[in-house]
Amino acid sequence: MTKEEAKEILKEIHSLYPLFNREKDPETARTWIEYLLPGDYQLTKRKLKQYAYESTYPPTPAHIIVKRYEPPKNILAEEIQKAKEAVRKEREDPEKRKQHDALYQQLKRKLEGVDDFD
């Protein structure tokens, strides 16, 4: 929601509940706008309307703010992609590639002497 939309919702709360912030405290208004901004304007406005039909008391942010659901980022997929990119860069570097191949050959020689446990 935009700042203008948040102010509009705050004005509507004032219209519906005349005793809400009757001292016109600017800090209260700033706090409400801060809390309203992450919400969805249309859904929050609809919920305020429902709330006004049901309650004679002014709302709190928890009563009316509705946020759109955003699925969590797939952090594991991002980490896998970063690791793949690091491997790709490492393979393109001839010096790193040479070191990797040397370590691979060393490991291979060590494993040749180990019996299978099958």
C-alpha positions in Angstrom: 0.0 0.0 0.0 1.2 3.5 -0.7 1.6 6.2 1.9 -1.4 8.1 0.5 -3.6 5.0 0.7 -2.4 4.5 4.3 -3.4 8.0 5.1 -6.8 7.4 3.5 -7.4 4.4 5.7 -6.4 6.4 8.8 -8.8 9.2 7.8 -11.6 6.5 7.5 -10.8 5.2 11.0 -11.1 8.8 12.3 -14.4 9.2 10.5 -15.8 5.9 11.9 -14.4 6.4 15.4 -14.3 10.1 16.4 -12.6 9.3 19.7 -9.7 7.6 17.9 -6.5 9.6 18.4 -8.6 12.7 19.4 -5.5 14.5 20.6 -4.3 14.3 16.9 -0.9 13.0 18.1 1.4 13.0 15.1 3.4 10.2 16.5 0.3 8.0 16.6 -0.4 8.8 13.0 3.2 8.1 11.9 3.1 4.7 13.8 -0.2 3.7 12.2 1.0 4.7 8.7 4.2 2.7 9.3 2.1 -0.4 10.3 -0.3 0.1 7.4 2.3 0.3 4.6 3.1 -3.4 4.3 -0.6 -4.2 4.1 -2.7 -4.6 1.0 -4.9 -1.5 0.5 -8.1 -3.1 -0.9 -8.0 -6.1 1.6 -7.3 -3.8 4.6 -10.1 -1.4 3.6 -12.5 -4.3 3.3 -11.5 -5.7 6.7 -11.9 -2.2 8.2 -15.4 -2.1 6.8 -16.2 -5.5 8.3 -14.7 -4.5 11.6 -16.7 -1.3 11.7 -19.9 -3.3 11.3 -19.0 -5.5 14.3 -17.3 -3.2 16.8 -17.9 0.1 18.5 -14.3 0.3 19.6 -11.5 1.7 17.5 -9.4 -1.0 15.8 -5.8 -1.9 16.5 -3.5 -2.6 13.5 -4.0 -6.4 14.1 -7.7 -6.0 13.7 -7.7 -4.6 10.2 -4.3 -5.0 8.4 -4.2 -7.7 5.7 -1.0 -8.6 4.0 -0.8 -10.6 0.8 0.7 -14.0 1.2 4.2 -14.2 -0.2 5.7 -17.7 -0.2 9.0 -17.9 1.5 12.1 -17.9 -0.7 13.6 -21.2 -1.4 16.9 -20.6 0.4 18.2 -24.0 -0.2 17.8 -23.6 -4.0 19.6 -20.3 -3.8 22.5 -21.9 -1.9 22.7 -24.7 -4.4 22.8 -22.2 -7.3 25.6 -20.2 -5.6 27.6 -23.5 -5.1 27.1 -24.4 -8.8 28.3 -21.0 -9.8 31.4 -21.3 -7.6 32.2 -24.8 -9.1 31.8 -23.4 -12.6 34.2 -20.5 -11.9 36.7 -22.9 -10.3 36.6 -25.2 -13.3 37.3 -22.3 -15.6 40.4 -21.2 -13.6 43.3 -23.3 -15.0 45.3 -23.1 -11.8 42.4 -24.2 -9.6 41.6 -27.0 -12.1 45.2 -28.2 -11.9 45.1 -28.3 -8.0 41.7 -30.1 -8.1 43.0 -32.7 -10.5 46.1 -33.3 -8.4 44.0 -33.8 -5.2 41.7 -36.1 -7.1 44.6 -38.3 -8.3 46.1 -38.3 -4.8 42.7 -39.5 -3.4 42.4 -42.1 -6.1 45.8 -43.6 -5.3 45.0 -43.8 -1.6 41.7 -45.5 -2.3 43.3 -48.1 -4.6 44.9 -49.8 -1.6 41.6 -50.0 0.4 39.7 -53.3 0.1 36.0 -53.3 -0.6 33.8 -54.2 2.3 31.2 -56.0 0.2 
